Amino acid sequence: MPYLTSSRGMRWHYEEEGTGPGLLFLHGWGVDRRIWRQQFKFFSRDYCTVALDLPGHGQSEWRPSSLADMAEDIRELFLRKNGGWRIVASSLGGLVAFQLAACEPSRIRALVFVGSLPKFVRDEGALYGLTPARIMKLQEQLRTDYPVIVRIFFRSLFTRSERNSRRYKWIQTFRRQEQSPDRDALAEFLDILVTADLRPVLSRCGIPVHMINGTEDYICPRPVYEQMKRDYPALTVDWLPDCGHFPFLTKPYEFNGKLKEFLDRVGGDREGRAKAAGGAL
C-alpha cells in the first residue's frame, strides 16, 4: 500500500487507481478510506481516483493536525500532481475539503459533500447542526468505552431499514476487519467539529458545490439543507430516500449515478486528461 510523507513529517496512507482527471475521496470521523470502496472501483475507470486515510485513521499515522495542516499536506502531496481535482467528502471530511477550497481553489473543479456541513455546531448564527453538548458527550464516552462507542455511534448513523438490509450485513463484515482509529485523533477531530466554521468558504469559493444526502440523516437533516439553499442559492442537492448518514454505503448504485451525473455536468478537465496521456500542460 502506498504512503507519502509531507514536508511537516506526516505520513499519509492512500490508494490510487485509474488515469484522467483527479477525483479525491475524503472519509469522516471513525472510519477510513475503505468506506469508499464501491465508489473507488466505479470511478477509477474514468478518473485518477485517490482515497486517503485521514490522520489517526486507517493506516495513516497520528500526530496533532489542524484543518489547515491537513489541507496543506493534501495540497502538497496530491493536488499539485494533476491538472484539477474533484473532491467528494463525507461528514467531517467535508471540513477538510472546505479548507482545501480556501487554500487552493484554482486546483479544485468541484466539491461534493455527503452528510457534511461547513459548520456542524448550532449557535445563534447557525440555526442548524449539532449542539456542543452532544459532541462533548461523545468525547466523554470515548474516555471509557472506546472503541465500543465508535461502533455504537457508527450503527446509529443508519436507519432501521438500512440496518435490516443485506448490504448492512456486508458493511459489518468489512468493518470488523478495520483497525480502530487512534483515540487521541478521534477526540481532536471532535474538537475541530466544535470550533470549525467554514461558511465563508462556501459563500465565496466560486467552485461548483453539490450535496448528495440521505433523507433520514439525523446529523444533517433535510431542513438543514433547505436553510443552506436559501443562504447559498448556487448550492445543488440530491436526495436518496430512506437513507441515513452514509447513502453511498447502503445505496451505492444510486449514489454513484447521482455523483456521475453531477461530475458530467461540471465537465471534463483538459489539463488532467493531457497529463494522464503524457501531454504538456
C-alpha positions in Angstrom: 0.0 0.0 0.0 1.4 3.4 -0.9 2.5 6.1 1.6 3.6 9.6 1.2 5.3 11.9 3.8 4.6 15.6 3.8 7.2 18.3 4.5 5.9 18.6 8.1 6.7 14.8 8.5 3.1 13.5 8.4 2.9 10.0 6.9 -0.2 9.6 4.8 -1.6 6.3 3.6 -3.7 6.2 0.4 -4.9 4.2 -2.6 -4.8 5.4 -6.1 -6.2 3.8 -9.3 -7.0 4.9 -12.8 -6.0 7.8 -15.1 -7.6 11.0 -16.1 -8.9 14.0 -14.1 -8.3 13.8 -10.4 -11.0 12.5 -8.1 -10.3 12.6 -4.3 -12.4 10.9 -1.7 -12.2 12.0 2.0 -13.9 9.9 4.7 -15.3 11.1 8.0 -14.9 10.5 11.7 -14.2 7.0 13.0 -13.9 5.2 9.6 -11.2 5.1 6.9 -10.6 5.2 3.1 -12.2 1.8 2.5 -15.7 3.2 3.2 -15.5 4.5 -0.4 -14.7 1.1 -2.0 -17.8 1.0 -4.1 -17.1 4.5 -5.5 -13.4 3.9 -5.9 -14.0 0.8 -8.1 -16.6 2.5 -10.2 -15.0 5.9 -10.8 -11.4 4.7 -11.4 -12.5 3.7 -14.9 -12.6 7.4 -15.9 -10.6 9.2 -13.2 -7.3 9.2 -11.4 -9.1 8.2 -8.2 -7.4 8.7 -4.8 -8.8 7.7 -1.4 -6.9 8.9 1.7 -6.8 7.7 5.3 -7.1 10.9 7.5 -4.6 11.3 10.4 -5.0 8.6 13.0 -7.5 6.6 10.8 -6.8 3.5 8.8 -3.1 3.3 8.2 -2.2 7.0 8.3 -0.1 7.9 11.3 -1.4 10.2 14.0 0.1 13.5 15.0 -1.9 16.6 16.1 -3.2 18.1 12.9 -5.4 21.2 12.4 -7.6 21.6 9.3 -5.0 23.9 7.9 -2.3 21.3 8.5 -4.3 18.6 6.7 -5.2 20.8 3.8 -1.6 21.9 3.3 -0.4 18.3 3.3 -3.0 17.1 0.8 -2.4 20.2 -1.4 1.4 19.4 -1.3 1.1 15.7 -1.9 -1.8 15.3 -4.2 -3.4 18.4 -5.6 -0.2 19.5 -7.4 0.1 16.3 -9.3 -2.8 16.7 -11.6 -4.5 19.5 -13.6 -7.6 19.8 -11.4 -9.4 17.8 -8.8 -12.9 17.0 -7.9 -13.3 16.3 -4.2 -16.0 14.0 -2.6 -16.2 14.3 1.2 -18.2 12.5 3.8 -19.2 14.1 7.2 -16.1 15.5 9.0 -14.1 15.0 5.8 -16.1 17.8 4.3 -14.4 20.3 6.6 -11.0 19.3 5.2 -12.5 19.7 1.7 -13.7 23.2 2.6 -10.3 24.1 3.9 -8.7 22.8 0.7 -11.1 25.1 -1.3 -9.9 28.0 0.8 -6.2 27.4 0.3 -6.1 26.0 -3.3 -9.3 27.0 -5.2 -7.6 27.0 -8.6 -6.9 23.3 -8.3 -10.4 22.3 -7.4 -13.0 21.8 -10.1 -16.0 20.7 -8.0 -16.9 19.8 -4.4 -19.4 17.1 -3.4 -20.5 16.6 0.2 -22.3 13.7 1.8 -23.8 14.3 5.3 -21.4 17.3 5.7 -21.8 20.9 6.7 -19.4 23.9 6.7 -20.3 24.4 10.3 -21.5 21.4 12.3 -22.4 23.1 15.6 -25.5 25.1 16.2 -25.4 28.6 17.6 -27.1 31.9 17.3 -25.7 32.5 13.9 -26.3 28.9 12.6 -29.7 27.6 13.3 -28.8 24.1 12.1 -26.3 21.4 13.1 -25.4 19.6 16.3 -25.3 21.0 19.8 -21.9 21.3 21.6 -23.3 19.2 24.4 -23.9 16.3 22.1 -20.3 16.4 20.8 -18.9 16.8 24.4 -20.9 13.7 25.5 -19.3 11.7 22.7 -15.9 12.9 23.8 -16.6 11.8 27.4 -17.7 8.4 26.2 -14.5 7.9 24.3 -12.6 8.0 27.5 -14.3 5.0 29.0 -16.0 2.9 26.2 -13.5 3.2 23.3 -13.6 1.5 20.8 -17.1 0.2 21.6 -18.6 3.7 21.4 -17.2 4.1 17.9 -19.1 1.0 16.8 -22.3 2.1 18.5 -22.1 5.6 17.0 -21.5 4.1 13.5 -24.5 1.9 13.9 -26.7 4.9 14.9 -26.0 6.6 11.6 -28.1 4.1 9.7 -31.9 3.9 9.6 -33.7 0.8 10.9 -34.5 -0.4 7.4 -30.8 0.0 6.4 -29.7 -2.0 9.4 -32.0 -4.8 8.5 -30.7 -4.9 4.9 -28.3 -7.4 3.4 -25.9 -4.6 2.5 -25.6 -3.6 6.1 -24.5 -7.1 7.0 -21.8 -6.8 4.3 -20.8 -3.4 5.8 -20.5 -5.0 9.2 -18.3 -7.7 7.8 -15.7 -5.3 6.4 -16.0 -3.1 9.5 -14.8 -6.0 11.6 -11.6 -6.1 9.5 -10.8 -2.4 10.2 -8.2 -1.2 12.7 -9.7 1.1 15.3 -8.9 4.8 14.9 -6.5 6.4 17.3 -8.4 7.6 20.4 -6.5 10.9 20.6 -7.2 11.5 16.9 -10.9 10.9 17.4 -11.0 13.3 20.4 -9.1 16.0 18.5 -11.4 15.7 15.4 -14.4 16.3 17.7 -12.7 19.5 19.0 -12.4 20.5 15.3 -16.1 19.8 14.8 -17.0 22.1 17.7 -14.8 25.1 16.6 -14.7 25.0 12.8 -16.8 27.5 10.8 -16.1 27.4 7.1 -19.3 29.1 5.9 -17.3 32.0 4.4 -15.6 29.5 2.2 -18.9 28.2 0.8 -20.1 31.7 0.1 -17.1 32.9 -1.8 -15.2 29.9 -3.2 -16.8 30.1 -6.7 -16.5 26.3 -7.2 -19.5 24.1 -8.1 -20.8 22.6 -4.9 -23.2 19.7 -4.8 -24.6 17.6 -1.9 -25.9 14.1 -2.0 -27.7 13.2 1.2 -29.9 10.7 2.8 -33.4 11.9 3.7 -33.2 10.3 7.2 -29.7 11.6 8.2 -30.2 12.9 11.8 -26.9 14.7 11.9 -27.6 16.7 8.7 -31.4 16.6 8.4 -33.3 17.9 5.4 -34.3 21.2 6.9 -30.5 22.0 7.3 -30.1 21.9 3.5 -33.3 23.8 2.9 -31.8 26.6 5.0 -28.5 26.3 3.3 -30.1 26.5 -0.1 -31.7 29.8 1.0 -28.3 31.1 2.2 -26.4 29.8 -0.8 -28.7 29.6 -3.9 -25.9 28.2 -6.1 -25.8 25.0 -4.0 -27.4 22.0 -5.6 -28.7 19.0 -3.7 -29.7 15.4 -4.5 -31.7 13.2 -2.0 -31.6 9.5 -1.6 -34.7 8.3 0.2 -34.8 6.2 3.3 -31.0 6.6 3.8 -29.1 7.9 6.8 -25.6 9.4 7.0 -23.9 7.0 4.6 -26.1 6.7 1.4 -23.0 5.7 -0.6 -22.7 2.6 1.5 -26.3 1.4 1.5 -27.4 2.6 -2.0 -24.0 2.6 -3.9 -25.5 2.3 -7.3 -28.0 5.1 -6.9 -25.3 7.3 -5.2 -22.8 6.6 -8.0 -25.4 7.5 -10.6 -26.1 10.9 -8.9 -22.4 11.6 -8.5 -21.6 10.7 -12.1 -24.5 13.0 -13.3 -23.0 15.9 -11.4 -19.4 15.3 -12.4 -20.5 15.0 -16.1 -22.5 18.3 -15.7 -19.5 20.3 -14.4 -17.4 19.0 -17.3 -14.1 17.5 -18.1 -10.6 18.6 -17.3 -8.4 19.0 -20.3 -5.3 19.6 -18.2 -5.8 16.4 -16.2 -6.5 14.3 -19.3 -3.5 15.8 -21.1 -1.2 15.0 -18.2 -2.6 11.5 -17.9 -1.9 11.0 -21.6 1.6 12.4 -21.3 0.7 15.7 -22.9 2.2 19.1 -21.9 0.3 21.3 -19.5 
